[in-house]
Amino acid sequence: MKLTNPHDVPVYTISGSDTARPLPDWLARKRKRSLKNDPEYANRIELLQDFEFEEASTCVRVSDDGDWVMSTGTYKPQIHTHYTPHLSLSFARHTDSLNHTFILLSSDYSKSLHLQTDRKLEFHTPGGCHYETRLPRYGRDLIFEKHSAEALVPAVGVNGEGSGEVYRLNLEVGRYMKPYQVDVGGDDVTTVGAGTLQGGINIGSVNTAAVAEESHGLLAFGTSIGTVEFWDSRSRSRVGLLSRQEGQITALDFDRSGLSLATGSSEGLVKIFDLRKPMPILSKDQGYGYPIHTLMHLTTTSQENKILSADKRIIKIWDQADGAAWTSVEPAVDLNCVAWCKDSGMLLTANEGKQQHAFFIPQLGPAPKWCGFLDNMVEEMAEEASPETYDNYKFLTLPELKQLNLAHLIGTTNLLRPYMHGYFVASRLYEQARLIANPYIWEEERTKKIKERVEKERASRIRGTKKVKVNQHMVDKMLKRQERREKVDEKMGLLGDDRFGKMFEDEEFAVDERSREFQMLNPSTKVDGASQAALPDGIDDKDSGDNSEASDDDGIRAGSAPTSKPEMRISSSSYKKSGHQPRDRSLGSRAQGIGRVTKHHGNVVGEKQVTFAPESARKEKSRPEPSRKSRRDDGRRSASGNVFRKL
């Protein structure tokens, strides 16, 4: 699926030669691993199974019920019929000769009439070719007039009276009726369309025909001399004539009201006539000069009337009122026939090349009921950025070319392709020229990549944009929990609950994270700022030091030095096994770590340290408690000591 026309009215190419590389099944299986990373092959869409021919397709038609698509092609000459609800090929049938055009006589595929290039009319049914009949001269077109049940075949050449003929095959009676005689220029050698030889260069012919089925039922025949004749099938007589135009008339089409007629010529001109006026009310040039082979009146979803005109190069859709261009489709191959799925935006084509094309225009109508999934795919593609027109080219203006020292290539080589106010340059040439003009481009690109990576990391971080009057730290912690999400929800949890609104507005609900109660309930919370909590009035730092000294359970030194800040602790078993020692130790180990405290170490208050750590007897002997010595005992010896020393 590919966006062909990325303008105001986008056109999506569903299938065709320019959507993906056609690979046979055996080659796709063989290259399955290499094609796995090929986005062009991975994103392909097979709208209808085997919607293709070996060489080219000639004509395509869609049944009135929309469930069947029949197409003819070559080579060998064959007929393909697809059942759209199953998106598959129903059957394929070979014929004896090439097909020129065909029509469906029933609302489905069961009855079809085919005009062959060997002057035959073949009737086909589900069982095969039911009947065939031969025409006196080669046919140019084929239509079916339902009111009289007649198949009309405009033919090339003139009869004995010098008039062109439109053969009438009555399907109710089962025989040819008297043909309509149309003026195609006479039979003398001096006028246009002279001679009766069918293979003459300027032989006159009736090229095309149209019938107003939904209105008055008039028949219109376009001739090789540029005239259009109107016939009434009830009186079998000519009732009107449009004067000559430029070139031959190659396409005709009535609108639903029957008052407007669109004509296409061999010069690529499209004109719209009001049957009540002899002059055209609108003229449109297709632009390529090729004969127009398809004309259709369309109605969009917004009830706007459009005209579809197609030659072998392009399909154009334009406004019926003023001729303003609406959209266009220009495939890579020549077109032979265009069919429209009624009440939808799907166009099917028969064209040169192997694959038949399918185009989808969302603004023309919705997807057909048998491929409704296209609407969802189009919506997804519309959200993506449209690709550049030239993927392998860089557009540069003249000042940019001079900056890269490429201005000398203008007009002297085909490396620069002029377009609008600048030039298209191959991407490889542009990279080389930029590297030569700026040798430090690699450093700039490296700096740019680093900057982009840093910006990307910054964007992934949580950004606390929600500001509150009270408990801002608590709000930041709640938002930090969503740091892995693409978008932060500021209304999640307590932040979006109205019952807790005063918690972030009223000062009475402020949470003091430095209070003793908060630290006891949240021992692993790290508090910013000073660790001392706010003290009540009348209590100074000295009193607080005495209180901390008296609490033996905490084992905290009291003094002027501040205590350490509370730290976050991890209690998982995997964290302990990795070699990290917890900072929180047992009471005994804390006491052993403190060691002997005397009045000579630091600012310790008191003369004795109380501990519950068990100690051995040897340690007690090796560490006798120091006794106070007075000045009176310095020169005296203990008598008891002398006695025990002699024992």
Buried (B, 14 or more C-beta within 10 A) or exposed (E): BBBBBEEEBBBBBBBBBBBBEBBEEEEEEEEEEEBEEEEEBEEBBEBBEEBBBEEBBBBBBBBEEBBBBBBBBBEEBBBBBBBBEEBEBBEEBEBEEBBBBBBBBEEBBBBBBBBBEEBBBBBBEEEEBEEBEEBBBBBBBBBBBEEBEBBBBBBBBBBEEBBBBBBBBBBEEEEBEEBBBBBBBBBEEEBBBBBEEBEBEEBBBBBBBBBBBEEBBBBBBBBBBBBBBBBBBEEEEBEEEBEEBEBBBBBBBBBEEBBBBBBBBBBBBBBBBEBEEEEBEBEBEBEEEBBBBBBBBBBBEEEBBBBBBBBBBBBBBBBBEEBEEBBBBEBEBEBBBBBBBBEBBBBBBBBBBBBBBBBBBBBBBBBBEBBEEBEEBBEEBEEEEEEEEBEEBBBBEEEBBEBBEBBEBBEEEEEBEEEEEBBBBBEEBBEEBBEEEEEEEEEEEEEEEEEEEEEEEEEEEBEBEBEBEBBEEBBEEBBEEBEEEEEBEBEBEBBEEEEEBEBBEEEEEEEEBBEEEBBEEEEEEEBEEEEEBEEEEEEEEEEBBEEBBEEEEEBEBBBEEEEEEBEEEEEEEEEEEEEEEEEEEEEEEBBEEEEEBEEEEEEBBEEEEEBEEEEEEEEEEEEEEEEEEEEEEEEEEEEEEEEEEEE
